[in-house]
Amino acid sequence: MSTDKKVAFITGGNRGIGLETARQLAQTGVEVVIGSRDRKKGEAEAAKLRGEGLRVDAIEFDITRQADYKKVYDYFDKKYGKLDILINNAGISKEGFANPLTPSTVPVPVLRETFDTNFFGTVELTQTLLPLIRKAPEGRIVNLSSILGSLTLHATPDSPIYNFKALAYNSSKTALNQFTVHLAYELRNTKIKVNSAHPGWVKTEMGTDAAPMEIPDGAKTSVQLATLPADGPTGGYFHMGQPLPW
Ligand SMILES: NC(=O)c1ccc[n+]([C@@H]2O[C@H](COP(=O)([O-])OP(=O)(O)OC[C@H]3O[C@@H](n4cnc5c(N)ncnc54)[C@H](OP(=O)(O)O)[C@@H]3O)[C@@H](O)[C@H]2O)c1
């Protein structure tokens, strides 16, 4: 089956920024599929969004399970024959932000685990789904990075993130930013746009209650980059429409 409607896949879509992104994207008329490690949680959230009149489905998806990449490919291939929007939203932080492990003590297994989800899994999933994104008229790939991935701001003493030196999380997002720039370069002669998003510091399980932004605002950057017009940017790093320094 195929569809003229735009279809999107959002990883880590069962809660937090991913779930709200599903809601706001579906409100623009996009058909959204959320990936959820826990199938029941994903289906329950998708059902709630359908109750709001939105077209949202859920599939079981764990970004650390390679077999799941092909499963997602097959799902979209069979149902739609394409994928218009991929939002690489799933992410973890294992070291905390208030008093993170120091770079001299952070265990390498924590670095590896963080990179497996935030970088390697995201890269491999995108590689797997790219043939389907190429079949969409104007593909959009959004990588949920963070301002904490900015090398420039980490090296600037008066920047707001100067004291947030969580090596595993921050460097996984810096690596993800490189993926954005490199993939955008590879796809520069196509209609596919690839951008990194900083959602803001948002009140989610990861962001904690100390965060100043509410979840509805935290989803706005992802939705904006997922729905960029044909003359929009690619290979950029944005928060609420404003570029961030790499
Ligand atoms: N909140 C902030 O202030 C903030 C700031 C900058 C960037 N970000 C980024 O924004 C994205 C969303 O963050 P959030 O605040 O919404 O985080 P969150 O509330 O902790 O939600 C994270 C989501 O990712 C999923 N996830 C984790 N590991 C996964 C795996 N192995 N496979 C598939 N899904 C997995 C979680 O699923 P489960 O429910 O199964 O755990 C959950 O749905 C992340 O990439 C984060 O780094 C957040």
Ligand as a Chemical Component Dictionary entry (heavy atoms), coordinates in Angstrom:
data_LIG
# 
_chem_comp.id                   LIG 
_chem_comp.type                 NON-POLYMER 
_chem_comp.pdbx_formal_charge   0 
_chem_comp.three_letter_code    LIG 
# 
loop_
_chem_comp_atom.comp_id 
_chem_comp_atom.atom_id 
_chem_comp_atom.alt_atom_id 
_chem_comp_atom.type_symbol 
_chem_comp_atom.charge 
_chem_comp_atom.model_Cartn_x 
_chem_comp_atom.model_Cartn_y 
_chem_comp_atom.model_Cartn_z 
_chem_comp_atom.pdbx_ordinal 
LIG N1  N1  N 0  14.857 17.043 28.212 1  
LIG C1  C1  C 0  15.834 17.883 27.887 2  
LIG O1  O1  O 0  16.034 18.897 28.591 3  
LIG C2  C2  C 0  16.699 17.628 26.671 4  
LIG C3  C3  C 0  17.641 18.621 26.336 5  
LIG C4  C4  C 0  18.416 18.415 25.189 6  
LIG C5  C5  C 0  18.262 17.295 24.421 7  
LIG N2  N2  N 1  17.347 16.348 24.768 8  
LIG C6  C6  C 0  17.223 15.158 23.915 9  
LIG O2  O2  O 0  15.879 15.010 23.492 10 
LIG C7  C7  C 0  15.575 13.610 23.310 11 
LIG C8  C8  C 0  14.316 13.262 24.110 12 
LIG O3  O3  O 0  14.587 13.548 25.469 13 
LIG P1  P1  P 0  13.509 13.512 26.634 14 
LIG O4  O4  O 0  13.851 14.619 27.536 15 
LIG O5  O5  O -1 12.149 13.387 26.090 16 
LIG O6  O6  O 0  13.958 12.164 27.366 17 
LIG P2  P2  P 0  13.128 11.097 28.224 18 
LIG O7  O7  O 0  11.941 11.715 28.828 19 
LIG O8  O8  O 0  14.145 10.441 29.093 20 
LIG O9  O9  O 0  12.629 10.070 27.088 21 
LIG C9  C9  C 0  13.574 9.344  26.367 22 
LIG C10 C10 C 0  12.866 8.464  25.376 23 
LIG O10 O10 O 0  13.879 7.691  24.702 24 
LIG C11 C11 C 0  13.524 6.326  24.830 25 
LIG N3  N3  N 0  14.679 5.435  24.800 26 
LIG C12 C12 C 0  15.719 5.365  25.658 27 
LIG N4  N4  N 0  16.527 4.348  25.327 28 
LIG C13 C13 C 0  15.981 3.759  24.231 29 
LIG C14 C14 C 0  16.317 2.645  23.442 30 
LIG N5  N5  N 0  17.394 1.882  23.702 31 
LIG N6  N6  N 0  15.537 2.328  22.375 32 
LIG C15 C15 C 0  14.443 3.060  22.095 33 
LIG N7  N7  N 0  14.034 4.102  22.836 34 
LIG C16 C16 C 0  14.805 4.443  23.893 35 
LIG C17 C17 C 0  12.766 6.221  26.146 36 
LIG O11 O11 O 0  12.031 5.012  26.176 37 
LIG P3  P3  P 0  11.640 4.271  27.582 38 
LIG O12 O12 O 0  10.361 4.915  28.040 39 
LIG O13 O13 O 0  11.474 2.839  27.182 40 
LIG O14 O14 O 0  12.762 4.485  28.533 41 
LIG C18 C18 C 0  11.911 7.470  26.042 42 
LIG O15 O15 O 0  10.807 7.246  25.199 43 
LIG C19 C19 C 0  16.818 12.844 23.770 44 
LIG O16 O16 O 0  17.589 12.486 22.651 45 
LIG C20 C20 C 0  17.553 13.865 24.628 46 
LIG O17 O17 O 0  18.941 13.599 24.662 47 
LIG C21 C21 C 0  16.550 16.485 25.887 48 
# 
loop_
_chem_comp_bond.comp_id 
_chem_comp_bond.atom_id_1 
_chem_comp_bond.atom_id_2 
_chem_comp_bond.value_order 
_chem_comp_bond.pdbx_ordinal 
LIG N1  C1  SING 1  
LIG C1  O1  DOUB 2  
LIG C1  C2  SING 3  
LIG C2  C3  SING 4  
LIG C2  C21 DOUB 5  
LIG C3  C4  DOUB 6  
LIG C4  C5  SING 7  
LIG C5  N2  DOUB 8  
LIG N2  C6  SING 9  
LIG N2  C21 SING 10 
LIG C6  O2  SING 11 
LIG C6  C20 SING 12 
LIG O2  C7  SING 13 
LIG C7  C8  SING 14 
LIG C7  C19 SING 15 
LIG C8  O3  SING 16 
LIG O3  P1  SING 17 
LIG P1  O4  DOUB 18 
LIG P1  O5  SING 19 
LIG P1  O6  SING 20 
LIG O6  P2  SING 21 
LIG P2  O7  DOUB 22 
LIG P2  O8  SING 23 
LIG P2  O9  SING 24 
LIG O9  C9  SING 25 
LIG C9  C10 SING 26 
LIG C10 O10 SING 27 
LIG C10 C18 SING 28 
LIG O10 C11 SING 29 
LIG C11 N3  SING 30 
LIG C11 C17 SING 31 
LIG N3  C12 SING 32 
LIG N3  C16 SING 33 
LIG C12 N4  DOUB 34 
LIG N4  C13 SING 35 
LIG C13 C14 SING 36 
LIG C13 C16 DOUB 37 
LIG C14 N5  SING 38 
LIG C14 N6  DOUB 39 
LIG N6  C15 SING 40 
LIG C15 N7  DOUB 41 
LIG N7  C16 SING 42 
LIG C17 O11 SING 43 
LIG C17 C18 SING 44 
LIG O11 P3  SING 45 
LIG P3  O12 DOUB 46 
LIG P3  O13 SING 47 
LIG P3  O14 SING 48 
LIG C18 O15 SING 49 
LIG C19 O16 SING 50 
LIG C19 C20 SING 51 
LIG C20 O17 SING 52 
# 
